[in-house]
Amino acid sequence: MNWILLIIAGLFEVAFAACLGKFKETSGSVATYWFIGFLVCLTISMVLLVKATQSLPIGTAYAVWTGIGAVGTVLVGIFIFKEPADFWRLFFITTLIVSIVGLKFVTN
């Protein structure tokens, strides 16, 4: 169950990063809504991370949380913000995914 909470926390990390990107692109009341979305997603992500670390090792949980956030944010950047998707960027994102999966398998 705590691994599921950790994955959801990582997805909310991606959401708060996406909200920051949209906040940067907008102005006025629309920007305010994106900022509120950022705060909500940040809060949910942190609460779930705290709950997950109650039974998972902090080092593993934090690495997986940031890894999910990093991979997800890069994918959001590529697909939503039209950032480049060159070979080396995708190669290193793939190595990050393999590392996250590896941490899951070696953690009790």
N, C-alpha and C positions, 0 to 999 in steps of 0.2 A: 504494500500500500504506500509506503514512504517513497518508493521509486516513482510511483505514479504521481504523487504530490510534487516530487522534484521535477519531473518532466513538465507538469503543468506550470510550475513556477518558472521554468526555463522558457516556456511559450509566452508567459506574461512578460518576461524580460524582452523577448522579441517584440511584443506588442508595445511596450513602453519606448523602445528604441524607434519603432515605426512612428509612434505618435510624435516623438521629437523631430523626426524627419519631416512629417507633415506640418508640424508647428513652424518649422523654419521656412517652409514654402508659403505659408498663409499669413494673413494679417487680420486685425480687428477681432470681432467676436468669434470668427471661425478659428483663429489661432488660440483664443481662450479655451474653446472646446477641446482642441487637440491637447492643450496643456493640462486640462482637467483629466482627459483620458490618460495622459502620461502619469499623473499622480495616482490615479486609481489603479492602473496596471502595475506601477512601481510598488504600491502598498500590498496588493495581492501577491505579487511575486515574492516580496520579502517575507510576508507572513507564511506563505507555503514553504519557502526555503527554511525558515526557522523550524517549522513543524517537521520537515524532512530530516533535519540535522539532529533531531532528538533521538533517532535510532541509527542514522547512518554516520559514518566517519566524516567529520567536517571537511577534511581535505578532499575526499572523494566527492562529497556532495557539492562543494563549491566549484570544483573543477568541472563536474558534469553540468551544473547550472550555468556557469559561464560559457562552457562549450556549446550548449544548446543555444544560448543567447547569441554567441558569435556566429555560429553556422546559420541560424535562423535570420539574423540581421543581415548577413551577407546575401542570403537568398532573397530577402525582402528588397535589399538594395538593387540586386540584379533585376528582379521581376517587376518591382513597383517604381523604383527610382531610376531605372535604366542605367545602372552602373555597369562598368565593363565586366565581362565574364571570360577573361583570357585563361589560357592553359594553366599557368602557375597559380593563379588565384584559386581555380577549381581543384588543382592538385593539392594545395595546402589545406583547403577546406575538407577534402576527402581524408587527408591524414588526421585531421582533427576529429572527424566523425569516427574513424577507426580507433583512435585513442579513447574517445568517450565510451564506445562499446567495450573496449578492453578493460577500462576501469570498472564497468558494470560487472564483468565476468570475474574479476579478481577480488571483488569486495564481497565480504560475507553478509 
